[in-house]
Amino acid sequence: GAGVSQSPSNKVTEKGKDVELRCDPISGHTALYWYRQSLGQGLEFLIYFQGNSAPDKSGLPSDRFSAERTGGSVSTLTIQRTQQEDSAVYLCASRTEEGRNTEAFFGQGTRLTVV
Amino acid sequence: KQEVTQIPAALSVPEGENLVLNCSFTDSAIYNLQWFRQDPGKGLTSLLLIQSSQREQTSGRLNASLDKSSGRSTLYIAASQPGDSATYLCAVEYGNKLVFGAGTILRVKS
């Protein structure tokens, strides 16, 4: 497709379970971001991937959160032992990295609800 | 600390009015600034990107300005329409991340 694709669009999980969220970036985009948007809050940076470089994980809130990007394309964000405070919309974005002055394109997000 | 602030938090205007949304940032060492809109329950749609060396960008009824030295950007919307109703987000790029403001909720009344 032409845009950033995220799946699932909605996920309800029980507290303590693990979840995986998927992001398919725009083809050819080397940079990929994960953000979290909690109810009434701004967008919170989680992690950044750029090509084959080591990811910037400085925004991950705890060691229960991890992300990987296979083959420089699809990315998976994993949350282990989910807690109710993990409930939020998780947004993925991609962009090219030509001189950094390129637009970031966001997916529609995955709405995660931990019950 | 790199912080981005948007004023006002919410704005309601009648259809046809011109309006200005404000964004300020504390660290002027930016790569660029990007304006987005977000419709309820949706992702973000990119509106305009201004490089750090630029002063403004225009797209249709939208005009964004950037004053890096004072740490300010404005988004001007001309002849507002009900379809412009959304949350408008300002994002500043520093290093490996975009730092977002909390947004301005715009409602254009018909």
HADDOCK unambig.tbl for C-alpha pairs under 7 A between the chains (distance, minus, plus):
assign (segid A and resid 41 and name CA) (segid B and resid 102 and name CA) 6.86 0.50 0.50
assign (segid A and resid 42 and name CA) (segid B and resid 100 and name CA) 6.82 0.50 0.50
assign (segid A and resid 42 and name CA) (segid B and resid 101 and name CA) 6.58 0.50 0.50
assign (segid A and resid 42 and name CA) (segid B and resid 102 and name CA) 4.70 0.50 0.50
assign (segid A and resid 43 and name CA) (segid B and resid 100 and name CA) 6.11 0.50 0.50
assign (segid A and resid 48 and name CA) (segid B and resid 96 and name CA) 6.64 0.50 0.50
assign (segid A and resid 101 and name CA) (segid B and resid 32 and name CA) 6.53 0.50 0.50
assign (segid A and resid 101 and name CA) (segid B and resid 51 and name CA) 6.11 0.50 0.50
assign (segid A and resid 103 and name CA) (segid B and resid 49 and name CA) 6.38 0.50 0.50
assign (segid A and resid 105 and name CA) (segid B and resid 46 and name CA) 6.67 0.50 0.50
assign (segid A and resid 106 and name CA) (segid B and resid 43 and name CA) 6.15 0.50 0.50
assign (segid A and resid 106 and name CA) (segid B and resid 44 and name CA) 5.59 0.50 0.50
assign (segid A and resid 106 and name CA) (segid B and resid 45 and name CA) 6.92 0.50 0.50
assign (segid A and resid 107 and name CA) (segid B and resid 43 and name CA) 5.68 0.50 0.50
assign (segid A and resid 108 and name CA) (segid B and resid 42 and name CA) 5.38 0.50 0.50
assign (segid A and resid 108 and name CA) (segid B and resid 43 and name CA) 4.04 0.50 0.50
assign (segid A and resid 109 and name CA) (segid B and resid 43 and name CA) 5.91 0.50 0.50
